[in-house]
Amino acid sequence: MLAVLSPGQGSQKPGFLTPWLDLTGTEARLRSWSALAGVDLTHLGTTADADEIKDTARTQPLLVAAALLAAEHLPLQNVTLTAGHSVGELGAAALAGVLTADAAITLAGVRGREMAAACALEPTGMAAVLGGDPEEVLAAIAAHALHAANRNGAGQIVAAGSVDGLDKLAAEPPAKARVIRLQVAGAFHTPYMAPAETALAAVAAGITPADPQRILLSNLDGTAVEDGQEMVRRLVRQVTAPVRWDLCMRALADLGVTGVIELPPAGTLAGLVKRELKGDGAPEIVTLNTPDDLPAARDLIARHGTPGQPPAPTGGLS
């Protein structure tokens, strides 16, 4: 069984879309999606510097666009499962047929803008807690009135909340754990993002989704979602809810996934899967970053995919 994974914020790198512009239709696609997202995706993916693409309002539609661009060059009819991390779930939902590409880009643009606006309301942030006993880490996070925003598996839990709380956590880290502040605009996936969730819900109400045509895992609890409307509700809820990537990886193992492709900008999720799913049953992994990686990705699909998957339907904006 083969899974295609769509990465989230923090995976972007300056110029990472440049080699994809050589493929026919890419520039036209990016122009169209830029109009929907309200940002210049071609500039952001090619000539923008690291600070510019760190802006949440720009990064989120850029990441969804990158994943969907690359996926257009894969035989998705043989892909059994898709999942995404944080904003990557919008790309995964499109690959599963719940959303059209245009709808996913539109939602990513709104999500990014509104989360950036929510970040500006008060000083908040995030920090990765690496190592330590998971229960002790969660207790320490709660003791400083913080939230466990991401549980990424492989010994990584991300705390989010007030800057003061994060400073105290860093000064008193849990036993055998390191606290590393993340360069992000605010406390994503926490109640601090409530205004963004409300705004996204208003736009999502205009979406007409389809039911997924392949297994689609949810960040909420790692389960496969079979109803398109339910997936859209979860995509909205995810703005303030924790990302349970640990449970998504557990589902990959439980379902017997043998091959994994991470879409561009690839590397982060592949690294987590590699550290978490070890041993004889570890899946074969391909990181798809440039068109030069497409032959390896197609070969992996040929060897681990499931022929005869139904085509993805077309849900969209009504």
Secondary structure, 3 states (H helix, E strand, C coil): CEEEEECCCCCCCCCCCHHHHHCCCHHHHHHHHHHHHCCCHHHHHHCCCCCHHHCHHHHHHHHHHHHHHHHCCCCHHHCCEEEECCCHHHHHHHHCCCCCHHHHHHHHHHHHHHHHHHHCCCCEEEEEEEECCHHHHHHHHHHCCCEEEEEEECCEEEEEEEHHHHHHHHHCCCCCEEEEECCCCCCCCCHHHHHHHHHHHHHHCCEECCCCCCEEECCCCCCECCCHHHHHHHHHHCCCCCECHHHHHHHHHHCCCCEEEECCCCCHHHHHHHHHCCCCCCCEEEECCCHHHHHHHHHHHHHHCCCCCCCCCCCEEC
